[in-house]
């Protein structure tokens, strides 16, 4: 029987277990959106994950929507990421970079020359972002012109090349949580009348073009996509037919033979049953298109749920987000069924080492008293969010 702790090969990536560190925005990049030395310590501490998906990293200056998030479009950013990836590799870990364009979830103060953010639409999202002035309403976007879309594809492709040049094992395209690609996918947002709006085929076009371009650039075995079919995050609303939309998307992507699909089940960081969706059917359809690679599931998984998902074959890998923040040695704790530390909310976004690199690993004395598979200490419910 396959367990959560078994090694796995998917695409060109070999991981030492089935536990994925989900992408987590922490806002600790330095000037010019170059990763800071502190980020190296943070990722190195978490390298026992089978796979780390980096925090969302913007593919262009225009793709930024929050203060101090890292980028991967400049040479300085590539140089900044390199020691981070090397440190993770030095500890036997694997890291793919999450490539991000926020679209309309941005503010003019974060945009080059104070320009308007861009989107599929000119309609403003009813949500906030954090800027140098704290939490602020996002700015009204302008709709990208048809002749600008090749540039968006190019920006993702260039970022993927840069990620590989920085030493990454691959990339994950951020197609989730109400950001640019979801702004194209969903008919609750996309109000275009050109070849990128209207029908499902048109709304999935940009994502398919981006994944194809990246597969050509770095190889499909090093590329994956993260989706969130029903999350309401960032005022995404709900598509009129999420099951049909995402089936069509994965049907179009199956021939590429991507390394992985990473799926957020339910509302990101919230209710798993926020809206009806048949995830097993989505996966079955994808497999019938002769796709291979990993099916990574995420959102509110407990230890027991994760063990069961992998053992039953419902998923190949399970991603944990917030539990990795306060538990750098989460893999070991899950293996031992040890207690999990709780996160400090105040230090989530921005700041320095406090609440970032100062969460300790399990006390070795305590770890020594635990037997793998034993339950001497009740584990904290991973679904608990402080
Ligand atoms: C929390 C705060 C800022 C950004 C996402 C990249 O939701 C994010 C994000 C999360 O995917």
Boltz pocket constraint, residues with backbone or C-beta under 6 A from the ligand:
constraints:
  - pocket:
      binder: B
      contacts: [[A, 25], [A, 56], [A, 66], [A, 176], [A, 177], [A, 233], [A, 268]]
      max_distance: 6.0
